[in-house]
Amino acid sequence: MYWLKIPFRFLRSEVLALPTRVIAVLFVAVLLLFPFMTQDTYLLRVVVLTAIFTIYAVSWDVLSGYAGQISLGHALFFGVGAYTTALLNLRLGLPQHAAIPLGALAATAAGILVAIPCLRLRKHHLALATLAFPLMLTGLVFMFPGLTGGELGITRIARLATSRLVEYYAVVGVMLAAVGVLWKLMSSRIGLIFHALREDEVVVRALGINAVRYKLLAFVLSGFTAGIAGALYAHVIRVAGPSNLDLFMSFQPVIWTIFGGAATIYGPVTGVFVLYPALEYLRAIPAYRMLVFALLVLVILRFMPEGIGTWVRERLEVNCPHCRLRNAFTRRTCRACRTELAS
């Protein structure tokens, strides 16, 4: 009986104690139960693509939101993952479960190749340098149409799974795992050093921390995660083409992350799950679709400059002035040290 009390005690003291954690648990529950709520293949496909883009947005948040290495060419990692898994599956006949990890590893290698010449660059110089890499890869795609399919891309890629239901749970499962692992990493010493790198790299070096190693780690983590997203996308859409490398694909994670809240992990998740379904819904008014979408983003960022996810969290939770532990806004005293909280 004692061992049974431990998870319930954790649930009550840690999960149910904070409104945002309750929201997160409910969100995961809805995701897992969604196929039982509707059998509409279009809605299931929208959620699958939203989950893939969530992985992609979180990968950008790790590199640019946490570590401060601003990337405007993030589509490079996404495209490398997509093209690699497509080529391995179509040309060599590798199954999906083997091609996808290899695609992610190829994207990781691309992250290292980008990081090495860009390690000494900062801010807008780094952003412009990263922007050049997907453009160069796009040129290579057009130079070797026999291998890459040229403008048409690589088609007839194997489906991710034999049924929509299996595909749904496979993608959602990978998304939850990726978000959970990255959230845990960013809550550890690694995330703290990434924060410090973003704020002042000189101070980090003065403390004896190898800044180059951690910047390289940020590129590796981001490239691997974005590569997983690209590989999954290729098998879901069954096409890997130049659109995976274009500027819009690079700017999308920036919009999603800033909209939801940068350097938070939950911010990109919020941003994608709000904006991507909204953009799909706006297909009903194609003439005004992008205009309405742009106005929505501008209005939110005008009144919630830190992102919608951060804005909601700040309204539902308060920091204890003594121990800095977060508490529900309804509490009058801290749940740990009993310090009186500001009303």
C-alpha positions as CSV (number, residue, x, y, z in Angstrom):
1,M,0.0,0.0,0.0
2,Y,2.9,2.4,0.7
3,W,4.2,2.1,-2.8
4,L,0.7,2.9,-4.2
5,K,0.6,6.1,-2.1
6,I,3.8,7.5,-3.7
7,P,2.4,8.3,-7.2
8,F,-0.8,9.7,-5.7
9,R,1.3,11.9,-3.4
10,F,3.4,13.1,-6.3
11,L,0.2,13.7,-8.4
12,R,-1.3,15.8,-5.6
13,S,1.8,17.7,-4.5
14,E,3.5,18.3,-7.9
15,V,1.0,18.0,-10.8
16,L,-2.3,19.2,-9.3
17,A,-0.5,21.9,-7.4
18,L,0.1,24.0,-10.5
19,P,-2.6,25.0,-13.0
20,T,-0.3,24.8,-16.0
21,R,0.7,21.2,-15.1
22,V,-3.0,20.3,-14.9
23,I,-3.5,21.9,-18.3
24,A,-0.5,19.9,-19.6
25,V,-1.9,16.6,-18.3
26,L,-5.3,17.3,-19.8
27,F,-3.7,18.2,-23.1
28,V,-1.8,14.9,-23.2
29,A,-5.0,13.0,-22.3
30,V,-7.0,14.7,-25.1
31,L,-4.2,13.9,-27.6
32,L,-4.2,10.2,-26.6
33,L,-8.0,10.0,-26.6
34,F,-8.6,12.1,-29.7
35,P,-8.9,9.1,-32.2
36,F,-11.8,7.8,-30.0
37,M,-13.5,11.2,-30.2
38,T,-13.6,11.4,-34.0
39,Q,-12.8,9.1,-36.9
40,D,-12.5,12.0,-39.4
41,T,-9.3,11.3,-41.3
42,Y,-8.8,15.0,-42.1
43,L,-8.8,16.0,-38.4
44,L,-6.5,13.1,-37.5
45,R,-4.1,14.2,-40.3
46,V,-4.1,17.8,-39.0
47,V,-3.2,16.7,-35.5
48,V,-0.4,14.4,-36.9
49,L,1.1,17.3,-38.9
50,T,0.7,19.6,-35.9
51,A,2.6,17.1,-33.8
52,I,5.4,16.9,-36.4
53,F,5.7,20.7,-36.6
54,T,5.7,20.8,-32.8
55,I,8.9,18.7,-32.8
56,Y,10.3,21.0,-35.4
57,A,9.5,24.2,-33.4
58,V,10.8,22.8,-30.2
59,S,14.1,22.0,-31.9
60,W,14.4,25.7,-32.9
61,D,13.6,26.8,-29.4
62,V,16.5,24.8,-28.0
63,L,19.0,26.3,-30.4
64,S,17.7,29.9,-30.6
65,G,15.4,30.4,-27.6
66,Y,17.6,28.8,-25.0
67,A,21.2,28.9,-26.4
68,G,20.7,32.2,-28.2
69,Q,22.1,30.9,-31.5
70,I,19.6,32.5,-33.8
71,S,18.9,30.3,-36.8
72,L,17.0,31.6,-39.9
73,G,17.9,28.5,-41.9
74,H,16.5,25.9,-39.7
75,A,14.8,24.2,-42.7
76,L,18.3,22.8,-43.5
77,F,17.9,20.2,-40.7
78,F,14.3,19.5,-41.5
79,G,15.1,19.1,-45.2
80,V,18.2,16.9,-44.6
81,G,16.1,14.6,-42.4
82,A,13.3,14.4,-45.0
83,Y,15.6,13.8,-48.0
84,T,17.8,11.3,-46.2
85,T,15.0,9.1,-45.0
86,A,13.3,9.3,-48.5
87,L,16.5,8.3,-50.3
88,L,17.2,5.5,-47.9
89,N,13.7,4.2,-48.1
90,L,13.2,4.5,-51.9
91,R,16.7,3.8,-53.2
92,L,18.0,1.3,-50.7
93,G,14.7,-0.2,-49.5
94,L,15.3,0.5,-45.8
95,P,12.2,0.3,-43.7
96,Q,10.8,3.4,-42.0
97,H,11.9,2.5,-38.5
98,A,15.5,2.3,-39.8
99,A,15.4,5.2,-42.3
100,I,14.0,7.8,-39.8
101,P,16.7,7.5,-37.2
102,L,19.4,7.6,-39.9
103,G,17.7,10.7,-41.3
104,A,17.9,12.3,-37.9
105,L,21.6,11.4,-37.7
106,A,22.2,13.0,-41.1
107,A,20.5,16.2,-39.8
108,T,22.7,16.0,-36.7
109,A,25.8,15.8,-39.0
110,A,24.4,18.8,-40.8
111,G,24.1,20.6,-37.5
112,I,27.8,20.0,-36.8
113,L,28.8,21.2,-40.3
114,V,26.8,24.4,-39.8
115,A,28.1,24.9,-36.2
116,I,31.8,24.6,-37.1
117,P,32.1,27.7,-39.4
118,C,29.5,29.6,-37.4
119,L,30.9,29.2,-33.8
120,R,32.6,32.6,-33.8
121,L,29.5,34.4,-35.3
122,R,26.9,36.1,-33.1
123,K,23.4,37.6,-33.4
124,H,22.5,38.9,-36.9
125,H,25.8,37.7,-38.4
126,L,25.0,34.1,-37.2
127,A,21.4,34.4,-38.4
128,L,22.4,35.5,-41.9
129,A,25.1,32.7,-42.1
130,T,22.6,30.0,-41.2
131,L,20.2,31.4,-43.8
132,A,22.7,30.6,-46.5
133,F,22.9,26.8,-45.8
134,P,19.3,25.7,-46.9
135,L,19.7,27.9,-50.0
136,M,22.9,26.1,-50.9
137,L,21.3,22.7,-50.3
138,T,18.4,23.7,-52.5
139,G,20.9,24.5,-55.3
140,L,22.4,21.0,-54.9
141,V,18.9,19.5,-55.1
142,F,18.3,21.2,-58.5
143,M,21.8,20.2,-59.7
144,F,21.2,16.5,-59.3
145,P,17.6,15.9,-60.3
146,G,18.3,12.2,-61.0
147,L,19.0,11.6,-57.3
148,T,16.8,14.2,-55.6
149,G,13.9,14.5,-58.1
150,G,14.7,18.1,-58.8
151,E,11.7,20.5,-58.5
152,L,9.3,17.6,-58.2
153,G,11.1,16.1,-55.3
154,I,11.2,12.4,-54.2
155,T,7.8,10.7,-54.4
156,R,6.3,7.3,-53.6
157,I,7.9,7.2,-50.2
158,A,6.5,4.4,-48.0
159,R,3.8,5.4,-45.6
160,L,4.8,5.8,-42.0
161,A,2.3,3.1,-40.9
162,T,-0.3,0.8,-42.4
163,S,-3.2,2.6,-40.8
164,R,-4.1,6.1,-39.8
165,L,-4.5,5.1,-36.2
166,V,-1.1,3.6,-35.9
167,E,0.4,6.6,-37.7
168,Y,-1.3,9.0,-35.3
169,Y,-0.1,7.3,-32.2
170,A,3.4,6.8,-33.6
171,V,3.8,10.5,-34.4
172,V,2.1,11.7,-31.2
173,G,4.2,9.3,-29.1
174,V,7.5,10.6,-30.7
175,M,6.3,14.2,-30.2
176,L,5.5,13.6,-26.5
177,A,8.9,11.8,-26.0
178,A,10.9,14.6,-27.7
179,V,9.1,17.4,-25.8
180,G,9.6,15.5,-22.5
181,V,13.3,14.7,-23.1
182,L,14.1,18.3,-24.2
183,W,12.1,19.8,-21.3
184,K,14.1,17.7,-18.9
185,L,17.4,18.6,-20.5
186,M,16.5,22.3,-20.5
187,S,15.6,22.1,-16.8
188,S,19.0,20.7,-16.0
189,R,22.5,22.2,-15.8
190,I,22.6,22.1,-19.6
191,G,19.6,24.4,-19.9
192,L,21.1,26.7,-17.3
193,I,24.4,27.0,-19.3
194,F,22.4,27.6,-22.5
195,H,20.6,30.4,-20.8
196,A,23.9,31.9,-19.7
197,L,25.3,31.6,-23.3
198,R,22.3,33.5,-24.6
199,E,22.7,36.3,-22.0
200,D,26.5,36.8,-22.0
201,E,28.9,34.4,-23.6
202,V,31.9,36.3,-22.2
203,V,30.8,35.6,-18.6
204,V,30.4,31.9,-19.4
205,R,33.9,31.7,-20.7
206,A,35.2,33.7,-17.7
207,L,33.6,31.0,-15.4
208,G,35.8,28.4,-17.1
209,I,32.9,26.8,-19.1
210,N,33.7,25.6,-22.6
211,A,31.3,27.7,-24.5
212,V,32.2,26.1,-27.9
213,R,31.3,22.7,-26.6
214,Y,27.9,23.8,-25.4
215,K,27.1,25.7,-28.6
216,L,28.0,22.6,-30.5
217,L,25.7,20.6,-28.3
218,A,22.9,23.0,-29.0
219,F,23.3,22.5,-32.7
220,V,23.5,18.7,-32.3
221,L,20.3,18.5,-30.2
222,S,18.5,20.9,-32.5
223,G,19.6,19.2,-35.7
224,F,18.7,15.7,-34.4
225,T,15.2,16.8,-33.3
226,A,14.5,18.8,-36.4
227,G,15.8,15.8,-38.5
228,I,13.2,13.5,-36.7
229,A,10.5,16.0,-37.6
230,G,11.6,16.1,-41.3
231,A,11.9,12.3,-41.5
232,L,8.4,11.8,-40.1
233,Y,7.0,14.5,-42.4
234,A,8.4,12.8,-45.4
235,H,6.7,9.5,-44.6
236,V,3.4,11.1,-43.6
237,I,3.2,13.4,-46.8
238,R,5.1,10.8,-48.8
239,V,7.1,13.5,-50.6
240,A,10.4,15.1,-49.9
241,G,10.9,18.2,-52.1
242,P,12.4,21.7,-52.3
243,S,9.5,23.1,-50.2
244,N,11.1,21.4,-47.2
245,L,14.1,23.8,-47.6
246,D,12.4,27.1,-48.6
247,L,12.4,30.3,-46.6
248,F,8.9,29.9,-45.3
249,M,9.8,26.5,-43.8
250,S,12.7,28.3,-42.0
251,F,10.6,31.1,-40.7
252,Q,7.7,29.0,-39.4
253,P,9.4,27.7,-36.2
254,V,10.4,31.3,-35.5
255,I,6.8,32.4,-35.7
256,W,5.4,29.5,-33.7
257,T,8.0,29.8,-30.9
258,I,7.8,33.6,-30.5
259,F,4.0,33.3,-30.6
260,G,3.9,30.7,-27.8
261,G,6.8,31.9,-25.8
262,A,10.6,31.4,-26.5
263,A,12.9,29.5,-24.1
264,T,10.1,27.6,-22.4
265,I,9.6,24.3,-24.4
266,Y,5.8,24.6,-23.7
267,G,5.8,27.8,-25.7
268,P,6.5,26.2,-29.1
269,V,4.0,23.5,-28.3
270,T,1.3,26.1,-27.6
271,G,2.2,28.1,-30.6
272,V,2.0,25.2,-33.1
273,F,-1.2,23.8,-31.6
274,V,-2.9,27.2,-31.9
275,L,-1.5,28.5,-35.2
276,Y,-1.3,25.5,-37.4
277,P,-4.9,24.3,-36.9
278,A,-6.0,27.9,-37.2
279,L,-4.2,28.2,-40.6
280,E,-5.9,25.0,-41.7
281,Y,-9.3,26.3,-40.6
282,L,-8.7,29.5,-42.5
283,R,-8.6,27.6,-45.8
284,A,-12.4,28.2,-45.8
285,I,-11.5,31.8,-46.8
286,P,-8.5,31.4,-49.1
287,A,-8.6,35.0,-50.3
288,Y,-8.1,36.4,-46.8
289,R,-6.3,33.4,-45.2
290,M,-2.8,34.8,-44.8
291,L,-4.1,38.3,-43.9
292,V,-6.3,37.0,-41.1
293,F,-3.4,34.8,-39.9
294,A,-0.9,37.7,-39.9
295,L,-3.4,39.9,-38.0
296,L,-3.9,37.1,-35.4
297,V,-0.2,36.9,-34.8
298,L,0.3,40.6,-34.6
299,V,-2.6,41.1,-32.2
300,I,-1.3,38.4,-29.8
301,L,2.3,39.7,-29.9
302,R,1.0,43.2,-29.3
303,F,-0.8,42.4,-26.1
304,M,1.3,39.3,-25.1
305,P,4.9,40.2,-26.1
306,E,6.3,37.3,-24.2
307,G,4.1,34.8,-26.0
308,I,0.6,33.4,-25.3
309,G,2.0,30.4,-23.3
310,T,4.1,32.7,-21.0
311,W,1.2,35.1,-20.6
312,V,-1.2,32.4,-19.5
313,R,1.4,31.0,-17.0
314,E,2.0,34.3,-15.5
315,R,-1.7,34.8,-14.9
316,L,-2.2,31.3,-13.3
317,E,1.0,31.1,-11.3
318,V,3.1,33.3,-9.0
319,N,6.7,33.0,-7.8
320,C,7.5,32.7,-4.1
321,P,9.6,35.8,-3.2
322,H,11.7,33.6,-0.8
323,C,12.3,30.2,-2.4
324,R,11.3,31.1,-6.0
325,L,9.0,28.1,-6.2
326,R,6.0,28.5,-8.4
327,N,2.5,28.4,-6.8
328,A,-1.1,28.6,-8.1
329,F,-2.5,32.1,-8.1
330,T,-5.2,31.0,-5.6
331,R,-2.7,30.3,-2.9
332,R,-2.0,32.9,-0.1
333,T,1.2,31.1,1.2
334,C,4.0,29.2,-0.6
335,R,3.4,25.5,-0.8
336,A,7.0,24.8,0.3
337,C,8.3,27.5,2.6
338,R,4.9,29.0,3.7
339,T,6.1,32.5,2.8
340,E,3.2,34.9,2.3
341,L,2.5,35.5,-1.4
342,A,1.7,38.9,-2.9
343,S,-2.0,39.2,-3.6
